[in-house]
Structure formats: structure tokens, C-alpha cells
Amino acid sequence: MAFAITRSKARREWRLYLFVVPAILLVGTFAYFPAASAIYHSFFDWSGGDTKQWLGWDNFRRAFGDDVLWGSFGTVSLLMIFNVFKMIPSIIMAVLIHRIVSDRWQYFYRVMLVIPMIVPGLVTLFIWKFFFDPNLGVLNQLLDVTHIKSLLVWVDQLFGWEVFHAGVPIGWLSQPELVLPALFIWGFPWIGTVGVLIYLAGLQSIGTEIYEAADLDGVGPIRKFLYIELPLILTQVRLSLVLLIIGTVQGYGLQLLLLGASGGPGGRGMVPGLWMYNRAFIAGEFGYACAVGMILFCFILGLTLLNNKFVRIDK
Amino acid sequence: MSAPISSPRHRRRDGGKHLVVWLFLLVELFPLYMMLQVSFKDNAGFIQNPWLPSPPVTVTETIADRDGTQREMTRVARWREVFSGVESDPSRRVVAAERSWDPTVYQFGNWAFGFKLILPFVANTVFVAVLGTACSIFFALLGAYFFARYKMPFSGVLWSAFLLLMLLPGVANIVPLFVLLKDMSLLNTLWALILVGVAGAQVFNIYVLRNFIEDLPKDLFEAAEMDGAGHFQQILNIVVPMSGPILGTLGILAFLQKWNDFLLPLIVLRDKELFTLGVGLIYLDGEYVKQWGQIMAAYFIASIPLIIIFLFMMRLFVRGLSSGAIKG
């Protein structure tokens, strides 16, 4: 803890306040002021300039009747489910690496895991966009080479989806029905470097004797995972779950770059953050965008409180 | 770290685990592999052979046209042709075919072009990221020292104000932030990115550094004060030397974050000369006729600074990624 300080000493040490002034100024100007401004302007018809007109609750009333916004919350919920599912490979990977006996191999695998991190996220994103390209894209070629495409076409004809056609390249990002599946496939095999490293750190606390005891009792690998490993990384898993959910709800960079500001074909990839971006910078409705931002903000705040209540993180 | 199981009976059973981990890793590293190998091809070479790097061999075919004239066509050999004979398209009348060793198959021009294309963007990003990281660590250090050293009057209130910000999602801020930057006439400047970046990193950095400084032995500060050291000197001579690794970790996290940022640059920057990597890559993506080889080379060049950091600071990097995520 910090030293207690008497009032007279504090008066003599007034210069210490200068130390925190830059931080306060920066945070005040670039974090608190915009937040306050967002709340204030969500009640106005405002296009970013000096003129604005008081609307009262009209922006919010409009938002609650806005089908795009409601649809986008549906999309983001679906993405959230996807992302929770995508946590599984990282956990499996961490447990596998942890169970490997050789220390040297463990270290080697860790290094290999960090390698994808040195590629900027944006580059990874564009490489995936390139994979999704209908004509040159790797994904379509892979499906062709492995004949999964003909299987897909067959299934398509069976159910009458009208999505996959023989001889026509699959437009992963241009066919409305395929936008969400493409977002699901995105990032396969879904191994998050940070996630695996955190889980490995948690697993390190398991002593050899626990495994030996489990071996004596004849516990199989799956029950070892359920009763020994999972409980120990549960804190980390819950923490990444919380971060993941909040990140998914407020994120829209991926959708913006893969699908564009209007959420791709048919707006299927529209998420709330992207709708806010779209309203502000495409339509110029800054006031309405602020209102959408406020709704999103309340939604996230609610999720955070819910998380804190039900998913306790003991540090 | 200690290996959980060490009897030889189990050692034999590790084969399956290695296999699965390798499978995962191969798929995980596949995009990287594609980036590297496509960067040495032109579009035609990529369409002909998308999966493997080209062999350094070309085939020169002499084709007889209908009117009797002969012309020569040179193409990159297929891998099969390197090991067995040349396979020619029967629909064209190939009179003769010849294989020859030719390293110019690899389009090094892609890399030269990529460099020219992306180096200005990299320079801008380095400027923003280095200055931004240095400033954010410096100001955070000062702020954290203020909170950690004494319980000054009002420091409790200020601390709560900082922590409150950590709870608030920043998503609603971007629209008013844009207008604020416009009013400060910072739009279309790199300073906007630096200032906003520094401000955004403050809370987290101060939070981590405060906890760290509070754990330092109090006697050191008292001794320094006895010797008449000012607060700034105490930071320089006590805090900085003792918190090297954590400063490095925070610095790397800040640097990575600035390197990857694209939303703010996309909104703020208009002139092509000022583009950072984020906007620069998006701009490249918007070109109509795409030479994938050049673009992939540019992507790889965009990663080079991170690779350099990675090589020199591997341990900090790994630790930074795990600890940062735990505390975040």
C-alpha cells in the first residue's frame, strides 16, 4: 500500500500532483469527454457540425423500432455462440502440450504457437479474405481438390438450399446465406496464442503426484481432463470467456474489413458496432449513431455486471 | 516447468499427442506458408500451382502454328515435370520442349515492389508506435508513482475515476472522438493517433504499474529521500531499474496494439502520405487488379518489425502475452 501522509507534508509535496496531471489531461480529453459528448449528443439530431437540434428521446425511440439494429443484435449473439465454441481447440491444445513429457518439445511448441502472433492481425485478416476469394481463393480450391464441394452440392440438392451449385465458385463473402458460415470458418483452427499460453500457465500448477495418483486409480485421459485439468484452468477459461463475450459484442473491425460498412450482402454480417459506424460515417447521422452507441454501451455494461455476478473471478 | 508424467511407459504413448499438436500447428501456420510462397509468384504462376512453391525450372516449348511458323513459349515447370519428362498440352502442336534451370522463376520483383509500396506506411507506423509507446509508458510511470508513493488527498477519488473508465466499454466513444479531433484540427495528422493511443493505454498501464511500484521495498524510497533525491530522481533511480521486465512487457503490448490498430487511422487519416499500415493495407486491398504476389510480399514486409522484436525479446514477448491477458 501507499504511504499514509499528513496534511502538512502533502502540502509540501504538492509537486507530486504534477506527475498525474498528464494522465488526467489525456484521459479526461480523449476518454471522458467523448463519453460525455456521446451521452449528450444522443438526444440531438446532429451531423457532426455546430448545428444540432434537440430531439428528446426520438433517437432512442427510432432505435427501438430499427430492424437493422435488432437484426444486428441477433447476429452478434450468434457470433458469440460461435466464439465460445471456438475456445475449445485452444483448451485441447494447451492440455495436449502440457501432457507431453519432454520439456524441450513443450518449449518448442510454445515458440511455434507464438509465431502466428508476429504477423499483424490485419495481415491475418486479409490473408483470410484472400482465402475466401471465389475464383483464386484457397478455400474453394481446397474444397474442389478434396471433392468436399461435390458433397456440398449433393447435400444442397437434397435439402434444396440453392446455395452451392456445381461448376459455380462459392462466393463465401458475396452470397448472403454464406456470410455467417464464413465468419464461423474464419480463423480455423481457432487456436488463440494468448489463450493457450494462459491455459498452460494455469496447468503448470498441477503437480506430478496428482497424475501419479490418478494413474494408480486407473483414471483415463478424458476423466483426467474433467477432474484434474479443467478445474485448474477454470479461472482462466472463465476469464477468457468474459473477455471474449465483451470483445465480440463491441467488435466490428472484422466485419468492416471482410464485408464492408454495410455488413456485406443483405447486411447479414451487420453487428451493432458496425451499424453505429455506418450511421455516423456513411449516413452522417452522428446523433443517431451516438444513441446506437449508448444502447450498445448499456448492453455491454449489463453483460459485464451479469458476468461479475455469476462468473466470479478470484485473482 | 516440471513434466507431469515421466515413466517410460507413458513416454511411448506421447506419439499421438505429438501428432495432434503437429496437425493443429500445421493448419495454424498454413496462412503464413501461403503468404510466403505466394509472394514469390505472379498471378499466372499462382493459378497454375497454388499449393507449392514453384520449382526453379522453366520449360521452353517450341510450338508450330498452323501456317508453319514456329514460336517459343516459356513457362514455369510443374513439379512432376522436374522429376519425369515434360508433359505438353496435346491440343497445341509442340515440336520441341526443353527444361532449363532458371531461378528467375521466383518473382523477387514482388518484394522490391512491396517494399516501395509499403515502406512509407511502415515508416509512419513506426513513428506512431514508437513515440506513442514511449509517451504512454512515461506518463503511466509518472501517474502510477503518484498513486503508489503516498496516499495524497484526493488520490482515492482520482483512482476511482480511473478504474471506472476500465469498466466502461470504449465502443460508443469513437463517433464523438472523431468530432473532437476535428474540432482540435487534428484530423489527418499522425499526432491524433499518438495522443488517442497514449490516452487509451493510460488506465491499464497505471493500474499494472501502481501495483508493481507498491510492492517495491519502502526503505529504498526512504533512503533516497534522506539523500535528498526528488521524486523524479526516485523514479529514475529506483523504479525504472527495478521494473525493467514489466516496463518491457507493457511496452511490447502497447507497441503490438498500435501496430495492429486500423479503426482509428481509417477514420482519422485522409492523405496517402500519412497512412499507417492499418489504412495502407486496407487501401491495397481496395485496388481493382490485384497482383497477389506483390500484396503478399507487402504483407510479409509489414510483419518484419514485429519479427525483429520477436527475435530479440522472445521471452518478454511470451511473458507479456500471458501476463497481460491475465491482468486485462
Interface residues (C-beta under 8 A of the other chain):
Chain A: M1 A2 F3 A4 I5 R7 K9 A10 E13 R15 L16 Y17 F19 V20 P22 A23 I24 L26 V27 T29 F30 A31 Y32 F33 P34 A35 S37 A38 H41 G48 P89 I92 M93 L96 I97 H98 R99 I100 V101 S102 D103 W105 Q106 Y109 R110 V111 M112 L113 V114 I115 P116 M117 I118 V119 P120 G121 L122 V123 T124 F126 I127 W128 K129 F130 F131 L136 V138 Q141 F188 P189 I191 T193 V194 G195 L197 I198 L200 A201 Q204 I206 G207 T208 Y211 E212 D215 Q236 L239 S240 L243 I246 Q250 G253 L256 L257 G273 M276 Y277 A280 F281 F286 A289 C290 G293 M294 L296 F297 I300 L301 T304
Chain B: M1 S2 A3 P4 I5 S6 H10 R11 D14 K17 H18 V20 V21 F24 L25 V27 E28 L29 P31 L32 M34 M35 N43 F46 I47 P50 F139 A140 L142 G143 Y145 F146 F147 A148 R149 Y150 K151 M152 P153 S155 L158 F162 L165 L167 L168 P169 G170 V171 A172 N173 I174 V175 P176 L177 F178 V179 L180 K182 L195 V196 V198 A199 G200 Q202 V203 I206 E214 K218 H231 W259 N260 F262 L263 I267 L277 G278 L281 I282 D285 W292 I295 M296 Y299 A302 S303 L306 I307 I309 F310 M314 F317 V318 L321 S322 A325 I326 G328
